[in-house]
Amino acid sequence: MEIPIWHNIHPDFKFNGFSCNLDDLSEIGYSLVKEGEPYEVVIGQFVLDWISNKPTLEVFTSGSTGKPKRIELNKEHMVNSALATGEYFQLKPKQQALLCLPCSGIAGKMMLVRAMVLGLHLDEVEPSSNPLQHNKKLYDFVAMVPLQVEQSLQELDRVGILIIGGAPVNDKLRAVLESGSTQVYETYGMTETITHIAVKEIAPEPKPYFETLPNITLSTDDRGCLVINAPKVANEKVITNDIVELKGTNQFTWLGRYDSIINSGGIKLMPESIEAKLTPLMPSRFFVAGIPDEVLGEKLILVIEGQPLPTDEILQKIKSQASISKYEVPKDIYFVKSFVETATQKIHRDKTLKLIL
């Protein structure tokens, strides 16, 4: 009987310092499920799911752009995704990696898969805003969300290659990262494409565009939205709601979400573009959105996380920016003590809006 490709655990793979083969993973999985912390129970459940003979596994989308969906992923595709990441970043067996993302999401699961497939030495820590504080080790490869990166800036010199996903990297954070010693990449992808299918270099050589991993080509539909052809990680072409500007068949600039466009009095506003301009002015996390308005159809609002601040001062700062047109100035400003988040720590915009409407 042919051994399933996902059972080919690399002989150099280590988990928390211990060498692991397929039988060891079974013991580790059961131990974590039975005795682990809540975040480790999820790791254990995934490990047991992975080593089963079933060729697929169920995952949920993040829910940041709508209701989380249950989808089925092919384990062979997950192996192919890991191999593509290894090829693009030239990862080698025995290199040190860190799992600091929840294994409930595809990003955390794929860090484990990459380690098993590529023979990395993987440490796991409880997901937190500053995951590098738990030890002083050097890591060759780490994946984080932007919030974790912001809280780990003093420790990033211990990381060789850092990939960032889950949310766009704002200009303020990007500027800080460009001056560091770590190779940093913003990633583009989704659960349906088994995490990233393209990356954009932030440091040491900042690039304005995303570049695909091996065996992936791109096109756009009649809306100007990205269409991904990735036969090694997805059975069908993936049609997205991301408006892009293509540069050939494997590079693109991300412009925003088709389904987030705000039509205010006939003027089409792209929240992502406005947020990029507002970032240097904002004291904390924020987002802009459109809400129903009798006159405009939709009106632009600004939602800020934290205690209320003088709105007149904020609006004055916004209006003084030459890059911000009069249509991009919010009509109202709302404050929310704490944003509602998805399971993967993204801002859940719809649920947060319900707190104020």
C-alpha positions as CSV (number, residue, x, y, z in Angstrom):
1,M,0.0,0.0,0.0
2,E,1.4,3.4,-1.0
3,I,2.2,5.7,1.8
4,P,0.2,9.0,1.7
5,I,2.4,11.9,0.8
6,W,1.4,13.7,4.0
7,H,2.8,10.8,6.1
8,N,6.3,11.5,4.7
9,I,7.5,13.3,7.8
10,H,11.0,14.8,7.1
11,P,13.7,12.9,9.2
12,D,15.1,16.2,10.4
13,F,11.7,17.5,11.8
14,K,11.7,18.4,15.5
15,F,8.9,19.7,17.6
16,N,9.8,21.6,20.8
17,G,13.3,20.1,20.6
18,F,12.3,16.5,20.1
19,S,12.8,14.5,16.9
20,C,9.4,13.2,15.6
21,N,8.4,10.5,13.2
22,L,4.8,9.5,12.3
23,D,4.5,7.3,15.4
24,D,5.9,10.0,17.7
25,L,3.3,12.5,16.3
26,S,0.5,10.2,17.3
27,E,1.8,10.2,20.9
28,I,2.3,14.0,20.9
29,G,-1.1,14.6,19.5
30,Y,-2.9,12.4,22.1
31,S,-0.7,14.0,24.9
32,L,-1.6,17.5,23.9
33,V,-5.3,16.8,23.6
34,K,-5.4,15.1,27.0
35,E,-3.0,17.3,29.0
36,G,-2.2,20.4,27.0
37,E,-3.2,24.0,27.5
38,P,-6.3,25.1,25.5
39,Y,-4.1,26.3,22.6
40,E,-2.1,23.1,22.7
41,V,-5.3,21.0,22.6
42,V,-6.0,22.5,19.2
43,I,-2.5,21.7,18.0
44,G,-2.9,18.1,19.2
45,Q,-6.3,17.8,17.4
46,F,-4.7,19.0,14.2
47,V,-1.7,16.6,14.5
48,L,-4.1,13.7,15.0
49,D,-6.2,14.8,12.0
50,W,-3.0,15.2,9.9
51,I,-1.6,11.7,10.5
52,S,-4.9,10.0,9.7
53,N,-5.4,8.3,6.3
54,K,-8.1,10.7,5.4
55,P,-6.9,12.8,2.4
56,T,-8.7,16.0,3.4
57,L,-9.4,18.0,6.5
58,E,-12.0,20.6,7.4
59,V,-11.0,24.2,8.2
60,F,-12.9,27.4,8.7
61,T,-12.2,30.7,6.9
62,S,-11.3,33.6,9.2
63,G,-14.7,35.4,9.0
64,S,-13.0,38.8,8.6
65,T,-15.0,39.6,5.4
66,G,-18.1,37.7,6.2
67,K,-19.5,34.7,8.1
68,P,-16.8,32.0,8.6
69,K,-17.2,29.2,6.1
70,R,-16.3,25.5,6.6
71,I,-14.2,24.3,3.7
72,E,-12.4,21.0,2.9
73,L,-8.7,21.2,2.0
74,N,-6.7,18.5,0.3
75,K,-3.7,17.4,2.5
76,E,-1.6,16.9,-0.7
77,H,-2.3,20.5,-1.6
78,M,-1.1,21.6,1.9
79,V,2.1,19.6,1.3
80,N,2.6,21.4,-2.1
81,S,2.0,24.8,-0.4
82,A,4.7,24.0,2.1
83,L,7.1,22.9,-0.6
84,A,6.4,26.2,-2.6
85,T,7.1,28.3,0.5
86,G,10.3,26.3,1.2
87,E,11.5,26.9,-2.4
88,Y,10.7,30.6,-2.5
89,F,12.4,31.4,0.8
90,Q,15.1,28.7,0.3
91,L,14.4,27.2,3.7
92,K,16.7,24.3,4.7
93,P,16.3,21.3,7.0
94,K,17.2,21.9,10.6
95,Q,16.5,25.6,10.4
96,Q,14.7,27.0,13.5
97,A,11.0,28.0,13.2
98,L,8.4,29.4,15.6
99,L,4.7,28.6,15.8
100,C,3.1,31.6,17.5
101,L,-0.2,31.7,15.7
102,P,-3.4,29.9,16.8
103,C,-3.6,26.4,15.2
104,S,-7.3,26.9,14.9
105,G,-6.6,28.9,11.7
106,I,-4.9,27.8,8.5
107,A,-1.9,30.0,9.2
108,G,-1.0,28.2,12.4
109,K,-1.7,24.8,10.8
110,M,0.6,25.5,7.9
111,M,3.5,26.4,10.1
112,L,3.3,22.9,11.5
113,V,3.0,21.4,8.0
114,R,6.0,23.3,6.7
115,A,8.1,22.1,9.6
116,M,7.0,18.5,9.0
117,V,7.5,18.6,5.3
118,L,10.7,20.7,5.2
119,G,12.4,19.3,8.3
120,L,12.4,22.4,10.3
121,H,13.0,22.5,14.1
122,L,9.7,24.0,15.3
123,D,9.0,25.5,18.8
124,E,5.5,26.3,19.8
125,V,4.5,29.1,22.2
126,E,1.1,30.3,23.4
127,P,-0.3,32.8,20.9
128,S,0.2,36.3,22.3
129,S,0.9,39.9,21.3
130,N,4.6,39.5,22.0
131,P,5.5,35.8,21.2
132,L,9.3,36.4,21.1
133,Q,9.4,37.3,24.8
134,H,9.2,33.7,25.9
135,N,12.8,32.8,25.1
136,K,16.0,34.3,23.6
137,K,16.5,31.9,20.8
138,L,17.4,32.8,17.2
139,Y,14.8,31.8,14.6
140,D,15.3,31.4,10.9
141,F,11.6,31.6,9.9
142,V,8.6,33.0,11.8
143,A,5.0,34.0,10.7
144,M,3.1,36.7,12.6
145,V,0.1,39.0,12.3
146,P,0.8,42.8,12.3
147,L,-0.2,43.2,15.9
148,Q,2.4,40.7,17.0
149,V,5.0,42.4,14.9
150,E,4.3,45.8,16.4
151,Q,4.7,44.4,19.9
152,S,7.9,42.5,18.9
153,L,10.0,45.2,17.2
154,Q,12.7,45.1,19.9
155,E,13.1,41.4,19.4
156,L,13.0,41.1,15.6
157,D,16.8,41.1,15.2
158,R,16.5,37.4,16.4
159,V,14.5,36.5,13.3
160,G,16.0,35.8,9.9
161,I,12.9,35.7,7.7
162,L,9.5,37.1,8.9
163,I,6.3,36.7,7.0
164,I,3.3,38.8,8.0
165,G,-0.3,37.9,7.2
166,G,-3.9,38.2,8.5
167,A,-4.2,41.9,7.7
168,P,-2.4,44.6,5.6
169,V,0.8,46.1,7.0
170,N,0.2,49.8,7.6
171,D,2.7,52.4,6.4
172,K,3.9,53.3,9.9
173,L,4.9,49.7,10.7
174,R,6.3,49.2,7.2
175,A,8.7,52.2,7.7
176,V,10.0,50.8,10.9
177,L,10.6,47.3,9.4
178,E,12.4,48.7,6.4
179,S,15.2,49.9,8.6
180,G,15.7,46.6,10.5
181,S,18.0,43.7,9.8
182,T,15.3,41.1,9.4
183,Q,14.1,39.9,5.9
184,V,10.4,40.8,6.1
185,Y,7.6,39.9,3.7
186,E,3.9,40.8,3.6
187,T,1.8,37.9,2.4
188,Y,-1.3,37.6,0.3
189,G,-3.6,34.6,0.5
190,M,-6.6,33.0,2.1
191,T,-7.8,29.8,3.5
192,E,-9.0,28.6,0.1
193,T,-5.4,28.9,-1.3
194,I,-3.9,27.4,1.9
195,T,-2.4,30.6,3.2
196,H,-0.1,32.7,1.0
197,I,0.2,32.4,-2.7
198,A,2.1,35.7,-3.1
199,V,4.5,37.8,-1.0
200,K,5.6,41.4,-1.1
201,E,9.1,42.2,0.2
202,I,9.2,44.9,2.9
203,A,12.9,44.6,3.8
204,P,15.7,44.7,3.0
205,E,14.6,45.8,-0.5
206,P,11.0,47.2,-0.4
207,K,8.8,46.2,-3.4
208,P,5.6,47.9,-4.4
209,Y,4.0,44.7,-5.6
210,F,3.2,41.1,-4.6
211,E,5.0,38.3,-6.4
212,T,3.6,34.8,-6.6
213,L,5.1,31.6,-5.3
214,P,6.1,28.9,-7.8
215,N,3.4,27.2,-10.0
216,I,0.9,30.1,-9.6
217,T,-0.4,32.4,-12.4
218,L,-2.8,35.3,-12.2
219,S,-5.4,37.1,-14.2
220,T,-8.4,39.4,-13.5
221,D,-12.1,39.2,-14.2
222,D,-14.4,41.9,-15.6
223,R,-14.6,43.6,-12.2
224,G,-10.8,44.0,-12.1
225,C,-10.6,41.4,-9.3
226,L,-7.8,38.9,-9.0
227,V,-8.2,35.4,-10.3
228,I,-5.7,32.8,-9.0
229,N,-4.7,29.7,-11.0
230,A,-2.8,27.5,-8.5
231,P,-3.4,23.9,-9.6
232,K,-1.0,22.4,-7.0
233,V,-2.9,24.0,-4.0
234,A,-6.5,24.4,-5.3
235,N,-8.7,22.2,-7.5
236,E,-10.3,25.2,-9.3
237,K,-9.4,28.8,-10.1
238,V,-10.0,31.0,-7.1
239,I,-12.0,34.2,-8.0
240,T,-11.4,36.8,-5.4
241,N,-13.1,40.1,-4.5
242,D,-9.7,41.9,-4.4
243,I,-9.2,44.7,-6.9
244,V,-5.7,44.6,-8.2
245,E,-3.4,46.0,-10.9
246,L,-1.6,43.2,-12.6
247,K,2.1,43.3,-13.6
248,G,2.4,40.3,-15.9
249,T,1.0,36.9,-14.8
250,N,2.8,36.7,-11.4
251,Q,3.0,40.2,-9.9
252,F,0.3,42.5,-8.8
253,T,-0.5,45.6,-6.7
254,W,-3.4,45.2,-4.3
255,L,-5.8,48.1,-4.4
256,G,-8.8,47.1,-2.2
257,R,-11.9,44.9,-1.8
258,Y,-14.6,45.1,-4.4
259,D,-17.2,44.3,-1.7
260,S,-16.0,47.1,0.6
261,I,-16.4,50.0,-1.9
262,I,-18.5,52.8,-0.4
263,N,-20.8,54.6,-2.8
264,S,-21.3,58.0,-1.2
265,G,-23.4,60.3,-3.3
266,G,-22.2,58.7,-6.5
267,I,-18.5,58.9,-5.5
268,K,-16.9,55.5,-5.1
269,L,-14.6,55.4,-2.1
270,M,-12.1,52.6,-1.4
271,P,-11.7,52.1,2.4
272,E,-8.3,50.5,2.1
273,S,-6.9,53.5,0.3
274,I,-8.4,56.0,2.8
275,E,-7.1,53.9,5.8
276,A,-3.6,54.0,4.4
277,K,-3.7,57.8,4.3
278,L,-5.2,58.1,7.8
279,T,-2.7,55.7,9.5
280,P,-0.1,58.2,10.5
281,L,-2.8,60.4,12.2
282,M,-4.5,57.7,14.2
283,P,-3.7,57.1,17.9
284,S,-4.8,53.5,17.9
285,R,-6.5,50.8,15.8
286,F,-9.2,52.1,13.5
287,F,-11.1,51.5,10.3
288,V,-13.5,53.4,8.0
289,A,-16.8,52.1,6.7
290,G,-20.0,53.2,4.9
291,I,-23.3,53.3,6.8
292,P,-26.8,54.0,5.3
293,D,-27.6,57.7,4.8
294,E,-30.9,59.2,3.4
295,V,-29.1,61.8,1.3
296,L,-25.9,60.2,0.2
297,G,-27.0,56.5,0.1
298,E,-23.9,55.7,2.2
299,K,-21.8,58.0,4.3
300,L,-18.2,57.6,5.3
301,I,-17.5,57.1,9.0
302,L,-14.3,56.6,11.0
303,V,-14.3,54.1,13.9
304,I,-11.5,54.3,16.4
305,E,-10.6,51.8,19.2
306,G,-10.2,53.3,22.7
307,Q,-11.6,56.1,24.9
308,P,-13.3,59.0,23.2
309,L,-11.1,61.9,22.0
310,P,-12.0,65.4,20.7
311,T,-13.4,64.7,17.2
312,D,-12.9,68.3,16.1
313,E,-9.1,67.9,16.5
314,I,-9.1,64.6,14.6
315,L,-11.1,66.0,11.7
316,Q,-8.9,69.1,11.5
317,K,-5.8,66.9,11.2
318,I,-7.5,64.8,8.5
319,K,-8.6,67.9,6.5
320,S,-5.1,69.3,6.7
321,Q,-3.6,66.4,4.7
322,A,-3.1,67.3,1.1
323,S,-3.4,63.6,0.1
324,I,-6.9,63.3,1.4
325,S,-9.7,64.6,-0.8
326,K,-12.9,66.2,0.6
327,Y,-14.8,63.1,-0.2
328,E,-12.4,61.0,1.9
329,V,-13.0,63.1,5.1
330,P,-15.3,61.1,7.4
331,K,-18.8,62.5,8.1
332,D,-18.8,61.1,11.6
333,I,-16.3,59.6,14.1
334,Y,-17.2,56.8,16.5
335,F,-15.2,55.4,19.4
336,V,-15.4,51.7,20.5
337,K,-13.7,50.6,23.7
338,S,-12.5,47.3,22.2
339,F,-13.0,46.1,18.6
340,V,-14.7,42.7,18.1
341,E,-12.1,40.3,16.7
342,T,-12.3,37.1,14.7
343,A,-10.7,33.9,16.1
344,T,-7.5,34.8,14.3
345,Q,-7.4,38.3,15.8
346,K,-8.5,40.2,12.8
347,I,-10.9,43.1,13.3
348,H,-14.5,41.9,12.7
349,R,-15.8,45.0,11.1
350,D,-19.4,44.0,10.7
351,K,-19.8,43.0,14.4
352,T,-17.9,46.1,15.6
353,L,-20.2,48.3,13.5
354,K,-23.2,46.7,15.2
355,L,-21.9,48.0,18.5
356,I,-22.3,51.6,17.4
357,L,-25.3,51.4,15.0
